[in-house]
Amino acid sequence: MDLDRHCLDEAAPSGSSLHYATLFIGPRERAALVAVHALRHTLFGIVDTVADPDVRARKLNWWSNEIMEARDERPRHPVAVAITRHCAAQFWRRPEVLAMLTAIGRASAAGGFESEAARDRFCEDVGGGTARLCAAAVAAGTSDTSGPHDDVGALGSALEYAMLAGAPIARSGLMRIPNATTPSQRIAEERARAHRALAGAVRDVPLRAGPAGLVYRTLAHIQLAALAGVLRKPAPAAPLQASITPIRKLWIAWRTARRAE
């Protein structure tokens, strides 16, 4: 099996935001970063596609065991093998890996978020954790181990929130917040709040923040463009990505890369 192709098909297929966001970094860095996102995509895939909560829990628990195996350089899943190849077994000892798995499992078991604090913690553990793992992954095998993990992590957390707020139908009920107003009003308010948070976070990441920084700045600009488009429309439940064509994503990625030169 071509492991890098498998990860690309899982996390960055042609036309996706991640596909364009990773076009302007080196091939080794791209392979490592896409592999990390493939792990995130695989875990979310369990939540999205498995209806039985007991089966979901068993599948997520399998990944807990897989992480332990990968730490001992015995990965079995294609995504885990790809990550180990690009980042070494040390990757699996980073606390963000288990924190991401735990956060996804907790949200799946609860059927959503019981409070805004729970949602924010999820965004930090999943979005922020993935971004920090990406920064570590692209630095693996180089002398640069002091990348802007904190800046990229904050941006990843804001991006996760923006993606949750932007979904016309929340992933597996993960936007269930008590004391909400009418659904359409809540969606509009969440999207406006997410736009402000993401715009602030992207400003805090230096233009020359390394490959992970470039990728996350690009993803943020694509998401900001999508949010801006739906915020101007009267139907807040409209699909978020409908107006962001592949050509526009490519243009945003190119422009972001040029600014970082």
RATAHU-V347179 format. One record per backbone hydrogen bond with DSSP energy under -1.0 kcal/mol. NH is the residue of the N-H (numbers start at 1). CO is the residue of the C=O. E is the energy in kcal/mol with one decimal. If there is no record, write none. Layout:
<<NH	CO	E> <NH	CO	E>>
This chain:
<<3	1	-1.1> <6	2	-2.3> <7	3	-2.3> <8	4	-2.4> <9	5	-2.8> <10	6	-1.9> <11	7	-3.0> <12	8	-1.9> <16	13	-2.3> <20	16	-1.5> <21	17	-2.5> <22	18	-1.5> <23	20	-1.2> <30	26	-2.8> <31	27	-2.3> <32	28	-2.2> <33	29	-2.6> <34	30	-2.7> <35	31	-1.9> <36	32	-1.8> <37	33	-2.0> <38	34	-2.2> <39	35	-1.6> <40	36	-1.8> <41	37	-2.9> <42	38	-2.5> <43	39	-2.3> <44	40	-2.3> <45	41	-2.1> <46	42	-1.2> <47	43	-1.3> <48	44	-2.7> <49	45	-2.2> <50	46	-1.7> <56	52	-2.4> <57	53	-2.3> <58	54	-2.1> <59	55	-2.5> <60	56	-2.5> <61	57	-2.3> <62	58	-1.9> <63	59	-1.3> <64	60	-1.3> <65	61	-1.8> <66	62	-2.2> <67	63	-2.3> <68	64	-1.4> <69	65	-2.3> <70	66	-2.8> <71	67	-1.9> <73	70	-1.9> <74	69	-2.5> <81	77	-2.7> <82	78	-2.3> <83	79	-2.5> <84	80	-2.4> <85	81	-2.3> <86	82	-2.1> <87	83	-3.0> <88	84	-2.0> <91	88	-1.7> <92	89	-1.2> <93	90	-1.6> <94	91	-1.7> <97	94	-1.4> <99	95	-2.0> <100	96	-2.3> <101	97	-2.0> <102	98	-2.9> <103	99	-2.4> <104	100	-2.3> <105	101	-2.4> <106	102	-2.7> <107	103	-2.3> <108	104	-2.2> <109	105	-2.5> <110	106	-2.1> <111	107	-1.0> <112	107	-1.5> <119	115	-1.9> <120	116	-2.7> <121	117	-2.2> <122	118	-2.1> <123	119	-2.5> <124	120	-2.0> <125	121	-2.7> <126	122	-2.9> <128	123	-2.1> <129	124	-1.2> <130	126	-2.3> <131	127	-2.0> <132	128	-2.2> <133	129	-2.5> <134	130	-2.4> <135	131	-2.2> <136	132	-2.1> <137	133	-2.6> <138	134	-2.5> <142	139	-1.9> <145	143	-1.1> <149	147	-2.7> <152	148	-2.6> <153	149	-2.7> <154	150	-2.2> <155	151	-1.9> <156	152	-2.6> <157	153	-2.2> <158	154	-2.1> <159	155	-2.5> <160	156	-2.2> <161	157	-2.0> <162	158	-2.3> <163	159	-2.3> <164	160	-2.2> <165	161	-2.8> <166	162	-1.9> <173	170	-1.4> <174	171	-2.4> <176	173	-1.4> <177	175	-1.1> <186	182	-2.8> <187	183	-2.5> <188	184	-2.1> <189	185	-2.6> <190	186	-2.9> <191	187	-2.4> <192	188	-2.1> <193	189	-2.4> <194	190	-2.6> <195	191	-2.3> <196	192	-1.9> <197	193	-2.3> <198	194	-2.7> <199	195	-2.4> <200	196	-2.0> <201	197	-2.1> <202	198	-2.4> <203	199	-1.2> <214	210	-2.5> <215	211	-2.5> <216	212	-2.5> <217	213	-2.4> <218	214	-2.3> <219	215	-2.7> <220	216	-2.1> <221	217	-2.4> <222	218	-2.3> <223	219	-2.3> <224	220	-2.8> <225	221	-2.1> <226	222	-2.0> <227	223	-2.7> <228	224	-2.8> <229	225	-1.8> <230	226	-1.9> <231	227	-2.2> <233	230	-1.4> <238	235	-1.8> <244	241	-1.4> <245	243	-1.1> <249	245	-2.4> <250	246	-2.5> <251	247	-2.2> <252	248	-2.6> <253	249	-2.5> <254	250	-2.7> <255	251	-2.7> <256	252	-2.4> <257	253	-2.2> <258	254	-2.5> <259	255	-1.9> <260	256	-1.0> <261	258	-1.1>>
